[in-house]
């Protein structure tokens, strides 16, 4: 992590400002964001259509989860919180 601090400390003062931390945070979370995008992009065309955006919600309905407030635990299944039933929530 110290190397990352030095890499993103653009003004060289040994600390991270909010802007510098934002850049670090975005770099560290990019992989997660890319995986989410790829999961939603079912046809692999590097674009997410309206139908692809609605697919997780449709799965919730089909699984009878009722959404995040239903207490079923299905809302965090699958890669990066998507509802595909293959996740580690214990369902």
KELUM-471077 format. One line per 3 residues: their letters; for each residue x, y, z of N, C-alpha, C. Coordinates in steps of 0.2 Angstrom, whole numbers, plus 5000, padded with zeros to 4 digits. Each point is the difference from the previous one (the first is absolute). Example, Ala and Ser with C-alpha at 12.3 -4.5 7.8 and 13.67 -1.06 7.14 Angstrom:
! residues 2
AS	5066 4972 5039 4996 5006 5000 5004 5006 5000; 4998 5005 4996 5004 5006 5001 4996 5005 5003 $
END
This chain:
! residues 91
XXX	5004 4994 5000 4996 5006 5000 5004 5006 5000; 5006 5000 5003 5004 5006 5000 5002 5002 4993; 5002 4995 4996 5001 5002 4993 4995 5003 4996 $
XXX	4993 4998 5002 4995 5003 4997 4999 5007 5002; 5002 5001 5007 4999 5007 5003 5005 5005 4996; 5006 4997 4999 5005 5004 4996 4998 5001 4993 $
XXX	4997 4995 4997 4997 5001 4993 4995 5005 4999; 4995 5000 5005 4995 5005 4999 5001 5007 5004; 5005 5000 5003 5002 5007 5004 5003 5004 4995 $
XXX	4995 5003 4996 5003 5004 4994 5004 5007 5002; 4998 5003 5006 5004 5006 5001 5006 4998 5005; 5001 4993 5001 5006 4998 5004 5001 5002 5007 $
XXX	4994 5002 5003 5000 5002 5007 5000 4995 5005; 5000 4993 4998 5000 4995 5005 4993 4998 5002; 4995 5003 4998 4993 4999 5002 4995 5000 4994 $
XXX	4994 4997 5001 4995 5000 4994 4995 5005 5001; 4999 5005 4996 4994 5004 5000 4994 4996 4998; 4994 5003 5001 4994 4997 4998 5001 4998 4992 $
XXX	5002 5005 4996 5000 4998 4993 5005 4995 4998; 5006 5000 5004 5005 4995 4999 4997 4993 5002; 4997 5000 5006 4997 4993 5002 4994 4998 4996 $
XXX	4997 5005 4997 4995 4998 4995 5003 4996 4994; 5005 5002 4998 5004 4997 4994 5002 4993 5002; 5003 5000 5006 5002 4993 5003 4994 4995 5000 $
XXX	4995 5003 5003 4994 4996 5001 4997 4997 4994; 4999 5005 4995 4998 4998 4993 5004 4995 4997; 5007 5000 5001 5004 4995 4997 4999 4994 5003 $
XXX	4999 5000 5007 5000 4993 5003 4993 4997 4999; 4995 5004 4998 4993 4997 4999 4998 4999 4993; 5005 5001 4996 4999 5000 4992 4998 4993 4998 $
XXX	5004 4995 5003 4999 4993 4998 4993 4997 5002; 4998 5002 5006 4993 4999 5002 4995 5003 4995; 5001 5006 4998 4995 5003 4996 5000 4997 4993 $
XXX	5006 4998 4998 5000 4996 4993 4997 4994 5000; 5000 4996 5006 4997 4993 5001 4992 5001 5000; 4998 5005 5003 4993 5002 5000 4997 5001 4993 $
XXX	5004 5005 4997 4998 5001 4993 5000 4994 4995; 5005 4996 5001 5000 4994 4996 4994 4995 5002; 4999 5000 5006 4994 4996 5002 4994 5002 4997 $
XXX	4998 5007 5000 4994 5002 4997 5000 5000 4992; 5006 5000 4997 5001 5000 4993 4999 4993 4998; 4994 4997 5000 4999 4993 4998 5002 4998 4993 $
XXX	5000 5004 4996 5001 4998 4993 5008 5002 4998; 5003 5003 5004 5007 5002 4999 5002 5005 4995; 4995 5005 4999 5001 5005 4995 5003 5006 5002 $
XXX	5002 5000 5007 5003 5006 5003 4995 5006 5001; 4994 4998 5000 4994 5005 5001 4995 4996 5005; 4997 5004 5004 4995 4997 5005 4993 5003 4997 $
XXX	4996 4996 4998 4993 5002 4997 4995 5000 5006; 4995 5003 4998 4994 5000 5005 4998 4993 5003; 5000 4995 4995 4998 4993 5002 5005 4997 5004 $
XXX	5007 5002 4999 5005 4997 5004 5000 5003 5007; 4998 5007 5001 5000 5003 5006 4994 4997 5004; 4995 4998 4997 4994 4997 5004 5001 4993 5001 $
XXX	5005 4997 4998 5000 4992 5001 5001 4999 5007; 5004 5003 5004 5000 4998 5007 4994 5001 5004; 4996 5005 4999 4994 5001 5003 4995 4995 4998 $
XXX	5000 4998 4993 4996 4994 4998 5001 4994 5004; 5007 4998 5001 5002 4994 5003 4997 5001 5008; 5000 5006 5003 4998 5000 5006 4992 4998 5001 $
XXX	4997 5003 4995 4993 4998 4999 4998 4993 4999; 5004 4997 4996 5000 4993 4998 5002 4995 5006; 5005 5003 5004 5002 4996 5006 4995 5001 5006 $
XXX	4996 5005 4999 4995 5002 5006 5004 5003 5006; 5005 5004 4998 5004 5003 5006 4996 5006 5003; 4996 5003 4995 4997 5006 5003 5004 5006 5001 $
XXX	5006 5000 4998 5004 5006 5001 5004 5000 5006; 5004 5005 5001 5005 5001 5005 4997 5000 5007; 4994 5002 5001 4997 5001 5006 4996 4994 5002 $
XXX	5000 4995 4996 4995 4994 5002 5003 4995 5005; 5007 5001 5001 5003 4995 5005 5002 4993 4997; 5000 4999 4994 5001 4994 4997 5008 4999 4999 $
XXX	5003 5005 5000 5008 5000 4999 5002 4999 4993; 4995 5000 4995 5002 4998 4993 5003 5006 4996; 5000 5006 5003 5002 5006 4997 5008 5001 4999 $
XXX	5003 4996 5004 5008 5000 4999 5003 4994 4997; 4996 4996 4997 5003 4994 4996 5004 5002 4994; 5004 4996 4998 5003 5000 4994 5006 5005 5000 $
XXX	5003 5001 4994 5006 5004 5000 4999 5008 5001; 5003 5002 5005 5000 5007 5002 4993 5002 5002; 4996 4996 5003 4993 5002 5003 4995 4999 4995 $
XXX	5001 4997 4994 4995 4999 4996 4996 4994 5002; 4993 4999 4997 4996 4995 5003 5000 4994 4995; 5005 4996 4999 5000 4995 4996 4999 4993 5004 $
XXX	5000 5000 5006 4999 4994 5004 5006 4996 5001; 5006 5002 4997 5006 4996 5001 5005 5004 5005; 4997 5004 5004 5005 5004 5004 5001 4996 5007 $
XXX	5003 5004 5005 5002 4997 5006 4995 5002 5006; 4994 5002 4999 4996 5002 5005 4997 4994 5004; 5001 4994 4998 4998 4994 5003 4993 4998 4998 $
X	4997 5003 4994 4994 4998 4998 5000 4994 4995 $
END
